[in-house]
Amino acid sequence: MNMFRPSSGPLAPKRPHFAARAKRVIFLCMRGGPSHVETLDEKPKLTADHGKPGRTPNSKLLGSRWKFQRRGESGLSIVELLPETGGHADKLCVLRGMHTDNENHPQALEQLHTGSFQFVRPSLGAWTLYGLGTENQNLPGFISINPLSALGGLRYYSNAFLPAAYSATLLGDANRPVKNPTVGNLANTRLTTAAQRQQLDLLQAMNRNLANQTADPRVEGLIESYELAFRMQDAMPKVMDLSSETKETLALYGAAGGPTETFGRQCLLARRFAEAGVRFIEITHTEWDHHGFLTSGMTNNCQQIDRPIAGLLTDLAQRGLLHDTLVIWGGEFGRTPDDPTTDGRGHNNKGYSMWLSGGGTRGGFAHGATDEHGYEAIEGKVHIHDLHATILHLLGLDHEQLTYRHGGRDYRLTDVHGRVVSEILA
């Protein structure tokens, strides 16, 4: 008898609504709001008008300190701070007309993750699991590496009113980034596997009796989480052990040392999770809120992420995974073209940039535009609801059909909004 008893419950693989282009998602979340005019949205007019009065009272226009370069056969314009990521320009689908509803970090991050900044709602990863299940019953289907914990952070990865099995497993803490995140209490040194199984069977029998009496979905979630935790004891440490990776692979990600080591090892871990069948993986990189120290902040952050991201895209492509893995890069909003200081930018939710790669998106392609200074999206506008609808579509899910009954009505990730951005589909 198989003691690990792979679940046929809520995490079991499900058929999509239609043929999927992507099987899994890796979301690289840049917390703080990276400046679009210093990364993906070149603004010659902003540079030409540097020092002139801006729209914001007592502010002046601030041109970018860095040059942009045309990269790849597509000629995508990418800042010189990201030379290695720029080498993958022909794999990137840049959205330059992004906009969202709120300019405050907690609310904008919550809308980025859940579609709502007003109410507690399931996260994108939870909806993905609900719609598709996961491919490896011995691992969590939704993993967040270096997750946010402050200012409502745990809500960004929550199942909310969906069954508890769809919530994220959290590795590490963004307040204390570590290069080797671990799962606490994963091993039991006092009991053998068989003894643990007997102990768990007794506990689960009592839990199921309680579930039958109360019909409380939280008890069902507890049963599923205990079973997953039991199975994870064997599978999780193997996937998280990077010692089998070659020196060449570690170097590819910048994971062997230096300023790229922490994020590089996290990106390598994301590839290993994706390869092992985890459906949705998120990594958070922080400190993009550059109200001041823009020059040093952008330099340091781009140095930390550039090689790891390029390594991730290279590795996924070499392993034949990129075509059905959707990689997403971006933050909760962008930055203003003007500022009262000479080395900072404010929050800008009216226009900013993100990029997608793989998973059925058009590589070497830019969609949308902001105005000549970068204040707001004016062409090819993509709201967060549109982005969510498009992500689900690439996963084979119709965002209008993926609903869950709660409190007397049907809920969905996009609420009553959202359109699939067909222009970016390959």
C-alpha positions in Angstrom: 0.0 0.0 0.0 1.3 3.5 -0.8 1.6 5.3 2.5 1.8 8.7 0.7 -1.7 8.3 -0.8 -1.6 11.0 -3.5 -4.7 13.1 -3.2 -7.6 13.0 -5.6 -8.9 16.1 -3.8 -8.8 19.8 -4.6 -5.2 19.8 -5.8 -5.7 17.0 -8.4 -5.1 18.1 -12.0 -8.1 19.4 -13.8 -8.9 20.0 -17.4 -8.7 23.6 -18.6 -11.7 25.2 -20.4 -9.7 25.1 -23.6 -6.3 24.3 -24.9 -3.7 26.0 -22.7 -0.6 27.7 -24.0 1.0 27.8 -20.5 1.0 25.1 -17.9 2.6 27.0 -15.1 3.5 30.6 -14.0 6.6 32.1 -12.5 5.8 35.7 -11.2 8.8 37.9 -10.4 7.2 40.6 -8.2 9.2 43.8 -7.8 7.8 45.3 -4.7 7.8 49.1 -4.5 7.0 50.0 -8.1 10.0 50.0 -10.4 10.4 53.0 -12.6 9.1 52.3 -16.1 11.1 55.3 -17.5 14.3 53.7 -16.2 13.6 50.1 -17.4 11.3 49.5 -20.3 9.8 52.8 -21.5 12.3 55.1 -23.1 11.3 58.7 -23.0 13.6 61.0 -25.1 11.2 63.9 -24.6 11.5 63.5 -20.8 15.3 63.7 -21.1 15.0 66.7 -23.4 12.7 68.5 -20.9 14.8 67.6 -17.9 14.5 70.4 -15.3 11.3 71.9 -16.6 8.2 72.2 -14.4 6.2 69.0 -14.1 2.6 68.3 -13.6 3.0 67.7 -9.9 3.2 70.9 -7.8 6.7 72.1 -6.9 8.2 69.3 -9.0 10.5 69.3 -12.0 10.8 66.8 -14.9 13.6 64.3 -14.3 15.2 62.7 -17.3 16.6 59.2 -17.0 20.3 59.0 -16.1 20.8 55.9 -18.2 20.7 55.2 -21.9 18.4 52.8 -23.6 19.6 50.3 -26.2 17.8 48.5 -29.1 18.2 44.8 -28.3 17.7 41.7 -30.4 16.3 41.3 -33.8 13.1 43.0 -32.6 14.9 46.1 -31.5 13.1 46.4 -28.2 14.3 49.4 -26.2 15.7 48.3 -22.8 17.7 50.3 -20.4 21.5 49.7 -20.2 21.1 48.7 -16.5 19.7 45.4 -17.7 22.2 44.2 -20.3 21.7 40.4 -19.7 17.9 40.6 -19.6 18.1 42.8 -22.7 19.9 39.9 -24.4 16.5 38.1 -24.2 14.6 40.9 -25.8 13.2 38.6 -28.5 11.6 36.5 -25.8 10.0 39.5 -24.0 6.5 40.8 -24.5 6.5 44.3 -22.9 3.3 45.9 -21.8 3.9 49.7 -21.8 0.3 50.7 -21.2 -0.3 49.2 -17.8 -2.5 51.1 -15.3 -4.2 50.3 -12.0 -6.6 51.9 -9.6 -4.6 52.9 -6.5 -1.3 54.6 -5.9 -0.7 53.3 -2.4 1.5 50.3 -2.0 -0.7 48.0 0.1 -3.8 48.5 -2.0 -2.0 48.4 -5.3 -0.1 45.2 -4.3 -3.4 43.6 -3.2 -5.0 44.5 -6.5 -2.0 43.2 -8.4 -2.4 39.9 -6.6 -6.1 39.5 -6.1 -7.9 41.9 -8.4 -9.3 43.9 -5.5 -7.9 46.6 -3.2 -11.1 47.0 -1.2 -12.0 43.4 -0.1 -10.3 40.2 0.8 -10.2 38.1 -2.3 -8.3 34.9 -3.4 -5.0 35.6 -5.0 -4.1 34.9 -8.7 -2.1 31.8 -7.6 -5.1 30.5 -5.6 -7.5 31.0 -8.6 -5.0 29.2 -10.8 -4.9 26.2 -8.5 -8.6 26.2 -8.2 -9.0 26.1 -11.9 -6.2 23.7 -12.8 -5.1 21.8 -9.7 -1.4 20.9 -9.7 0.9 18.4 -11.5 2.7 17.1 -8.4 0.6 15.9 -5.5 3.7 15.7 -3.3 4.4 19.4 -3.5 2.4 22.5 -2.9 0.7 23.8 -6.0 1.3 27.5 -5.1 4.6 28.6 -3.6 5.7 32.1 -2.7 9.5 32.6 -2.2 10.5 35.6 -0.1 6.9 36.7 0.5 5.8 40.0 1.9 4.4 39.9 5.4 3.9 43.6 6.3 1.0 45.9 5.3 -1.4 43.1 4.5 1.2 41.0 2.8 -0.2 37.6 3.7 -3.5 38.5 2.0 -1.6 38.7 -1.3 -1.1 34.9 -1.2 -4.4 33.9 0.4 -7.1 31.5 -0.6 -9.7 33.9 1.0 -13.1 32.1 0.6 -11.7 29.4 -1.7 -10.8 26.1 0.0 -7.7 26.3 2.2 -5.8 23.9 0.0 -5.4 26.7 -2.6 -3.4 29.1 -0.3 0.3 29.6 -0.9 3.1 27.8 0.9 5.5 30.6 2.0 9.2 30.2 1.9 11.2 32.9 3.7 10.3 36.4 4.5 10.9 39.6 2.4 11.8 41.4 5.6 14.8 39.0 6.0 15.7 37.7 2.5 17.8 34.6 2.7 19.6 32.7 -0.1 18.5 29.3 1.2 14.9 29.5 2.3 13.6 26.5 4.3 10.3 25.0 5.4 10.2 24.7 9.2 9.4 21.4 10.9 9.5 19.5 7.7 11.2 16.4 9.1 10.1 14.3 12.1 13.2 12.8 13.8 11.2 10.9 16.4 8.9 8.7 14.4 9.4 6.5 11.4 7.4 7.2 8.2 5.1 4.2 9.0 4.5 5.4 12.6 3.8 8.9 11.3 1.2 7.4 8.9 -0.5 5.5 11.7 -0.6 8.6 13.9 -1.9 10.7 11.0 -4.6 8.1 10.1 -5.9 8.3 13.7 -6.0 12.1 13.6 -7.6 12.2 10.2 -10.3 9.8 11.2 -11.3 12.2 14.0 -11.0 15.2 11.6 -13.3 13.5 9.1 -15.8 12.7 11.8 -15.8 16.4 12.7 -16.2 17.4 9.1 -19.2 15.1 8.7 -20.8 16.6 11.8 -20.1 20.3 11.0 -19.7 20.4 7.2 -17.1 23.1 8.0 -14.8 23.7 4.9 -12.0 24.7 7.2 -11.8 21.1 8.5 -11.6 19.8 5.0 -8.8 22.3 4.4 -7.0 21.0 7.5 -7.3 17.4 6.4 -5.8 18.3 3.0 -3.0 20.3 4.5 -2.0 17.5 6.9 -1.9 15.0 4.0 0.2 17.4 1.8 2.6 18.1 4.7 3.1 14.4 5.2 3.9 13.9 1.5 6.1 17.0 1.4 8.6 15.4 3.9 10.1 13.3 1.1 9.6 15.5 -2.0 10.3 19.0 -0.8 13.8 18.7 0.5 14.9 17.0 -2.7 13.6 19.8 -4.9 15.0 22.5 -2.6 18.5 20.9 -2.5 20.7 22.9 -5.0 23.8 20.8 -4.4 23.2 18.7 -7.5 23.3 21.8 -9.7 26.5 22.3 -11.7 28.9 25.2 -11.3 27.9 26.3 -14.8 24.2 26.5 -13.8 25.0 28.3 -10.6 27.1 30.8 -12.6 24.3 31.2 -15.1 22.0 32.4 -12.4 24.7 34.4 -10.5 23.9 32.1 -7.6 27.5 31.3 -6.6 28.2 34.6 -4.8 28.1 38.4 -5.0 25.1 40.7 -5.2 23.2 38.3 -7.4 23.5 35.3 -5.1 20.3 35.6 -3.1 17.9 36.4 -6.0 19.8 34.0 -8.3 19.3 31.1 -5.9 15.7 32.0 -5.6 15.2 32.0 -9.4 17.0 28.7 -9.6 14.7 27.3 -7.0 11.7 28.6 -9.0 13.0 26.7 -12.0 13.3 23.5 -10.0 9.8 23.9 -8.6 8.4 24.5 -12.1 10.2 21.5 -13.4 8.9 19.4 -10.6 5.3 20.3 -11.4 4.4 23.2 -9.2 1.7 25.3 -10.8 2.3 28.8 -9.6 5.6 30.2 -8.2 6.2 33.7 -7.1 9.4 35.4 -6.0 9.4 38.9 -4.4 12.3 41.4 -4.8 12.0 44.5 -2.7 13.3 48.0 -2.3 11.9 49.5 -5.6 10.2 52.5 -3.9 12.7 55.1 -4.9 11.4 58.4 -3.6 15.0 59.2 -3.1 18.4 57.6 -3.9 17.1 56.7 -7.3 20.5 56.5 -8.9 22.0 54.1 -6.3 18.8 52.2 -5.8 18.2 51.5 -9.5 21.9 50.6 -10.0 21.9 48.1 -7.0 18.5 46.5 -7.8 19.1 46.0 -11.5 22.5 44.5 -10.7 20.9 42.1 -8.3 18.1 40.9 -10.7 19.7 41.1 -14.2 21.8 38.0 -14.3 19.3 35.8 -12.3 16.4 36.7 -14.6 18.5 36.2 -17.8 19.7 32.8 -16.3 16.1 31.8 -15.6 15.0 32.5 -19.1 18.0 30.8 -20.6 17.6 27.7 -18.4 13.9 27.4 -19.0 14.5 27.6 -22.8 17.3 25.1 -22.8 15.2 22.6 -20.9 12.2 23.0 -23.2 10.1 24.7 -20.5 9.8 28.3 -21.6 7.2 27.6 -24.3 4.7 26.5 -21.7 5.9 28.5 -18.7 4.6 32.0 -18.4 7.2 34.3 -16.7 5.9 37.6 -15.5 8.0 40.6 -14.3 6.7 43.8 -12.7 5.5 45.7 -9.6 2.3 47.3 -8.3 2.8 50.5 -10.3 5.4 52.7 -11.9 7.0 56.1 -11.0 6.3 59.7 -11.9 8.3 61.5 -14.5 8.7 64.5 -12.1 9.7 64.9 -8.5 10.5 67.6 -5.9 13.9 66.0 -5.4 16.6 65.6 -8.0 17.1 61.9 -7.3 13.7 60.3 -6.8 10.3 59.6 -8.2 6.8 59.4 -6.8 4.1 56.7 -7.2 2.4 56.4 -10.6 -0.6 54.1 -11.1 -1.8 55.7 -14.3 1.0 54.4 -16.6 3.8 51.9 -16.2 5.4 48.8 -17.7 5.5 45.0 -17.1 6.8 42.2 -19.3 5.8 38.6 -20.0 7.8 35.8 -21.5 7.0 32.4 -22.8 3.7 30.7 -22.2 2.1 31.6 -25.6 3.1 35.4 -25.6 4.6 37.3 -28.5 8.3 37.6 -28.0 10.2 40.7 -29.1 7.0 42.7 -28.9 5.9 45.9 -27.2 2.2 46.7 -26.6 0.8 50.0 -25.5 2.4 53.4 -24.7 2.4 56.1 -22.2 2.5 59.8 -23.1 5.7 61.5 -24.2 6.8 62.0 -20.6 5.5 58.8 -19.1 2.7 60.2 -16.9 -0.1 57.9 -18.1 -1.1 55.2 -20.5 -2.6 56.5 -23.7 -2.4 53.6 -26.1 -3.0 49.9 -25.7 -4.1 50.4 -22.2 -4.0 47.2 -20.0 -5.7 47.3 -16.6 -4.8 44.8 -13.9 -8.2 43.1 -14.6 -7.1 42.7 -18.3 -3.7 41.3 -17.2 -5.4 38.8 -15.0 -7.9 37.8 -17.7 -5.0 37.3 -20.1 -2.9 35.2 -17.7 -5.9 32.9 -17.1 -6.5 32.7 -20.9 -2.9 31.6 -21.5 -3.5 28.9 -18.8 -6.6 27.7 -20.7 -9.1 29.3 -18.3 -11.9 31.6 -19.3 -11.9 34.3 -16.7 -15.7 34.7 -17.0 -16.3 31.0 -16.4 -13.9 30.5 -13.6 -16.2 31.3 -10.7 -16.8 30.3 -7.1 -20.1 30.5 -5.2 -19.7 32.4 -1.9 -22.1 34.4 0.2 -25.0 34.0 -2.2 -23.3 35.0 -5.5 -20.6 33.9 -7.9 -17.2 35.5 -7.6 -14.3 35.6 -10.1 -10.8 37.0 -10.2 -11.7 39.8 -12.6 -15.0 40.6 -10.8 -17.2 42.0 -13.6 -14.3 43.5 -15.6 -11.4 42.4 -17.7 -10.7 41.5 -21.3 -8.1 39.2 -22.8 -5.4 41.2 -24.5 -5.4 39.2 -27.7 -2.8 41.5 -29.3 0.0 39.9 -27.2 -0.9 36.3 -27.9 1.5 34.4 -30.1 
